Amino acid sequence: MADYDVIIIGAGLGGLTSGSILSRQGRRVLVLEQSDRIGGACASYEKDGFTFDIGACIVEVMEPIEMAFRMLGTTLQDEVELVSCDPIYSFVFQDGSRLSVPLSFDGAAEVVERIAPGETANWRRFVEYFGDFYDQVIDSFFVNPANTMTDLLKMFAARPRILKYLPLFGGNYEDVVRKFFSDEKVQQITGYQACYMGLPPERTSGIFAMLVYAEHLGMFYPRGGMMQIPEAFRRLGEKHGMEVRTDTLVKKVLVEDRRARGVVLDDGTEITSDLVVSNVNARQLYLDMIGEEHLPWLARYGIKSYKLSHSDCMLNLGLDYGPPLDAHFSAMAAPMEVMNEKNKETENGILHDDKLGLICWTTLSDPAMAPEGKHTLNIVMEGPYDLRGTDWDKEKEPCKERAIAFFDKVIPGLADHVQVAELLTPYDFERRLLYPGGAIYDLELDLTQSATFRPAARSKSIKGLYLAGNSTHPGGGVPVVIGSGIICADLIDRYE
Ligand SMILES: Cc1cc2nc3c(=O)[nH]c(=O)nc-3n(C[C@H](O)[C@H](O)[C@H](O)COP(=O)(O)OP(=O)(O)OC[C@H]3O[C@@H](n4cnc5c(N)ncnc54)[C@H](O)[C@@H]3O)c2cc1C
């Protein structure tokens, strides 16, 4: 008999979601995490009394998260205290002007009316269109497998109205926004969300414009930091016997006759299991941990052809004053052609002095994230892995100083009030979380690497091997990887 029913490699959200659900089904589950903490990119850490997030800092698109907690016999509200952010954004435009967008659809309509009266009716059309699309996909596409074309056909058969939106899947985000709005400022506040995919609006799939709608259903921050979400899954899993070991690096997946039989740890220890779930980058899984010799030629070729997603930097600041900002989330907005252009330059290893990005003022929602009277900011900004003519070991400190100087113009007084400043670079994500190329979503989220084209949640090459997290359908992002954990647990329930 194997040591465990299921071994999960990686304690990211995808791994912990599937692990906790599988434990509740009565399986003996072991989660192995190489770092000293769980949560992967959805985690928090403390420095000099300030609590910072490592990566993810927004919770939105709640349905998959709520569904996962329901499957664990509880509710999200009972497990994690979420603070609702309203206004949802303060947009900072390139000319320095600002605009707050409230949570409610009607409040947002009033903002649009103020910027461009002719666009209000278009806003209402946009909300209606994406509201219907959201209702069609949120409890189908995001929580059902897309391993095969049959899976996709089943999804469409159950929800034939999705077919009406096929042009969105093939079209790009920029075209969608331009189709609805002609005013440039309205385009900026509805085009901004493309940057979450790490692609320029001209290369981001049109379906992601849905985020603009979804954000008005709620944007949240967990009291205590993003870590509270993985901690809740760990707590619930452990209640049902799930075991979690940190500081435990998995080196290899044991494979016999194309079947996963367990794992080999860094120190050579073998732990056997009937099933293995991988929550790590799929290229790394198949090429380094399994080995090409165990893969059919088509799988070898396929896995090598995947492009990694973009990487980012995270600037974490502990301040001894209240920053003059208008909202929890301040978005550095720009016209879509500027976003396209900057993205191309970033892909060519150029770092800009003026940043696009997202400023998260976490202490606005939870003052306990800093010592009394002090504040924390988490700023997500560009960070290409390969820098032109230099590298991150040389650039980390100078880049941090330049970024503080830039954000000092956006947030007056900032530079004089920084007590703690840390820049997490793509090298840090690679070294701490073993993200190849610092890729924040493992694999790029474009159409050619989505749904059936993304590595399958139930491996087609290795029996008993399942995937959860960024690398598999539906892709990256907090609610999305939780959706992948649900799918993974469902598939195991169905086939094993
Ligand atoms: C800078 C940044 C900002 C982001 N902002 C947002 C946001 O605001 N909102 C949002 O929704 N999403 C955001 N994301 C994306 C989101 O955080 C991720 O999509 C999600 O957390 C990934 O979850 P996952 O299940 O794929 O696991 P991961 O978080 O990738 O965790 C994988 C785990 O596996 C471990 N591991 C790797 N190799 C091994 C091994 N060999 N042995 C054992 N353990 C191993 C790693 O240490 C890690 O803990 C952001 C990501 C980053 C990096």
The ligand as a Gaussian input file, in Angstrom:
#p B3LYP/6-31G(d) Opt

LIG

0 1
 C        3.587000      39.857000      -8.238000
 C        2.275000      39.121000      -8.396000
 C        1.080000      39.817000      -8.291000
 C       -0.148000      39.159000      -8.444000
 N       -1.319000      39.855000      -8.270000
 C       -2.493000      39.192000      -8.304000
 C       -3.712000      39.823000      -7.909000
 O       -3.716000      40.964000      -7.454000
 N       -4.886000      39.126000      -7.990000
 C       -4.907000      37.841000      -8.425000
 O       -5.996000      37.263000      -8.507000
 N       -3.763000      37.195000      -8.759000
 C       -2.561000      37.825000      -8.688000
 N       -1.404000      37.161000      -8.945000
 C       -1.478000      35.770000      -9.409000
 C       -1.810000      34.778000      -8.301000
 O       -1.094000      35.092000      -7.139000
 C       -1.429000      33.389000      -8.780000
 O       -2.098000      33.123000     -10.000000
 C       -1.788000      32.284000      -7.794000
 O       -1.524000      32.636000      -6.464000
 C       -0.991000      31.054000      -8.182000
 O       -1.454000      29.945000      -7.455000
 P       -0.961000      28.489000      -7.776000
 O       -1.954000      27.547000      -7.215000
 O       -0.633000      28.332000      -9.219000
 O        0.354000      28.283000      -6.902000
 P        1.647000      29.169000      -6.661000
 O        1.287000      30.376000      -5.917000
 O        2.422000      29.303000      -7.912000
 O        2.413000      28.218000      -5.653000
 C        3.154000      27.115000      -6.068000
 C        3.906000      26.604000      -4.837000
 O        4.693000      25.471000      -5.207000
 C        5.925000      25.537000      -4.498000
 N        6.893000      24.727000      -5.229000
 C        7.464000      24.999000      -6.431000
 N        8.287000      24.000000      -6.778000
 C        8.250000      23.088000      -5.772000
 C        8.908000      21.845000      -5.551000
 N        9.764000      21.333000      -6.432000
 N        8.650000      21.181000      -4.400000
 C        7.763000      21.675000      -3.486000
 N        7.126000      22.852000      -3.639000
 C        7.358000      23.540000      -4.776000
 C        6.262000      27.016000      -4.487000
 O        7.161000      27.344000      -3.467000
 C        4.871000      27.645000      -4.275000
 O        4.589000      27.841000      -2.916000
 C       -0.160000      37.777000      -8.746000
 C        1.045000      37.070000      -8.808000
 C        2.253000      37.708000      -8.607000
 C        3.531000      36.908000      -8.619000

